[in-house]
Amino acid sequence: MMRNNREEIQYHQRKFKYSLSGDDPAANFIFDLQPPNEFAFSDRYSQCLIKINHAYLSNRGDAVNHGLDAVFMDKAGAVELMTCGCLMMTDIRTNNCQSLSTNVGVIVPPVGVGGFQTALSGIHAVLHNTAGSVGVAGDFKGAAVEAATSVTRGFAAAGAAGIGAQQNNYTVNLWEYRDDRPIEDAGVLCSNPFGRKMNIELFSVDSGNRVLMTSLSNLGVAASNGSSLNIELEILMLPNPTPDDP
């Protein structure tokens, strides 16, 4: 649809992008979405499209190993495999967006409640490891595996002697989601989200349990719980329908 110059300016005045960053030991992220201009909090715009453009999750807040041996852990202290990815769920509710697991119509419950519930939905994204995952501690081709993120093995364990001995090499991997489609195609219809706090939590797609990131060698130690999240959130306010609309 063609817009004149005035309509073009108004369109961009009601389109917003937020860069959200957080580091929280419990992986409970809270962002205060205050209206940036009058278009965000006007009685002419009570609905909007919301889209997560990209999200990056790591355990770089780990003050011990700095995310080099990151694993996911549930709130009870058990390591989660996360074979199907990490569900990043907001508390922005909508009837038009839902996450299904193993062909069961269940969604994570409201913030602070563990386990699965039915008929709940919200703006969310499923994050996947950018280079796959080796799971949890175990053996791979006879060599001990020390991380659930990307691991590049050296010729020998750190400190090993002998010709050709080399220290293990590690990379901090990202759990990532990206959607480059325009918001008009990929955005989800929601009510106005401004003037409130948005809560984001992480869940295992496999079990439905709330999870956080920690260090495998310092499992559950406060200094190693360093879930760090970066998100780009896009919002497009929609004009309310009027009696003159065709």
N, C-alpha and C positions, 0 to 999 in steps of 0.2 A: 504494500500500500504506500502510495506516494504521500509525503508530508510537505507542507509549505514550510518556510523558514521559521515562523513562530512555533509551529507544531514540532519541528525538529528540535528546537531549544527546549521546549517543554518536555519532550520525550526524554532527553538526556538529563533534565533536572529531576526526573523521577526514577532514574536508574542509578543504583549505588553498588559500589564494590567495597567490601571490608576485608582487610588483611588481619586475621586473627592469629595470635601467637600465645602459647601457654606452656608452662612447665609445672607439672603438679605430681607429687609422689603418689597420690591416690588415683591419678588419671581422671579427675573430676574437674572439668574446665568450665568456667563461668565467664561470660562476656556480657557487658552492659550495652545493649543496642539502643543508644539514644538517637533521636531523629536528627539527621544532619541539616535538613532544611524544611520549609513549610510543606513541601510535597510529601514528605515522609510521615507527617502527622496531621493530615488534613482530613476533614469529614468528606472530602470529595474522593478520597482513595482509601477504601476500607479493606481492599484485597490486593494481593500482589503475587508475582511469580518469584520463587526462591530457587536458587541453584548453587550447588557446591561445585566450583570450577576445579579446584584441586585441593588435596590434603596430603600432608607429609607427617609421618609419625616415626619417632625414633626413641632411643633411651639415652640420648646424649646428656640428659640431666644427671645421669649416674656419676657421682663424685668419686667412685672407686675405680671402675673400669671404663667409664666414659662411653658406655653403650657397646663395647666390643664383644661382650658375651651375653647380649640381651635375650631374654625369654619373656613370654607372657605368663602371668600368674593370676589365679582367681583370688577373690577376697578371703578365701579360706586358707590360702598359702600353697595351693597345688599348682604345678606347672600345667599350662594349657597348650595343646598342640597347635591349634589355630590352622588346621589344614585347609579350611575353606575361606580363610581370611579373617580380618578384624572388622567388626561392624561398628562404625562410628555413628552413634545415634544422638540427634539433638532432641530437645523437648519442644520443638516447634511442631505442633500437631497439624495434620492434614488428612483428609479423606482420600487423597489422590496418590499416595506414595506408601508402599508397604514392602517389607522384607520377608521373604519366605525361605524356610530352611527345610530341606529334605521333603519337599512337597507337603509340608504341614503349614497351615495358615496361622503362624504364630509370630509375634513380634516381641521384642524386649519390652519389659514392663516399664512403668514410670520410673523416673530417676530415684535411686535409693532402694529399689526393690529388686531382689535377686530372682533368677529363674525366668522361665517363659510365661507369657500370658497371651490370650487371644484378642483379636479385634482392636489392637493398638497399632498406631502407625505414626510416622513422623519423618521429617527431612533427615536423610541419612546417606551414608556412603560405605561401601565395603572396600577396605584397604587390603592390598596384597603386597607381599614382599617383592621388591623389584628384581631380585635375582634368585627367586625361589627360596627354599628353606631346607635346612638339614634336620629339622625337628628339634628334639631335645638331646640331652647328653646321651651318648652311646658310641658305637663304633661304626666307622665308615671305611670299608676296605682295610680293616685291621688297624686303623688309626683312630685314637680317641677324638671325638668331636666335642668341642667345648662351647658351641654357641648355636642359637636358633636362628641367627641371621647369617649373612654371607660369610663363609670361612674359606680362606685360601691357605692350604697347608704348605709349610716349608718342607725341606728334605728331612728334618729331624726336629724333635721337640726343643723348645727354648733351653739353651744352656747345654745341649748335648755336645759331646766331644766327637772328634773324628773328622776325617777329610770330607768336605762337602756338607758338613753339618750346618744347618741354617735355622734361624729362629722362625717360629710360626708367623705367618702374615695374616692380619685380620683387617676387615673393612667394616665400618659401621653402615649397615644397610638401612634403607628407608622402607617403611610400609606406606604405600602410595595409592592415591586415587586421582584420576584426571579425566575431565570431560570438557572437550573443546567446542562442543556444539553451542550455538547461540541460545540465550535464555528463552527466547520465544519458542524454540523447539524443545528444549530440555527442562525448562523451569516447571515447578510444581505449584499449583494454586494453593495459597494459604491466606489466612487473615493477616492483618497488619502486625508485624512482629516488633515494631519500635516501641520504646518506652518501657521495656522490660528486660530482665536478665535471661539470656539464653544459656542453658546448661547442656554440656556435651559429655557423654560417657562412652566407654569402650566395652564391647561385648565379644565373646567368642561366637562365631557363626555356628560352630560345631555343637556347643553345649548350651548357649544362651546365657552363660555366666558372665557377670561383670569381670573385667580384667584390668590389669595394669602391667607396665613393663618393669622388669627388675634384672638383676645380674644373676646368671646361673651359679657363679662361684660365691656369690653373696646373697643367696636367695632370700628375698623379703627384708633384707637389711635396709633401714630407712635411707641411708646415704646412697643406696643403689637403686632406689625406686625413683627413676628420673624420666617418666613419660613426658616427651616434648612434642608438641603439636603445632603445625602451621596450616592454616586454612585460608583460601580465598572464597568468600561468600558473596554472591551477586543477588541483588534484589531489584525487581522492577515493579513499581507501584502501578496498579490498574485503575483507570477512572471508573467510578460507580456508574452503573447503567441509569439512563434517564428515560422518561416516557417518550422522548422524541427519537430514541434509538430504533432503527428498523428491525 
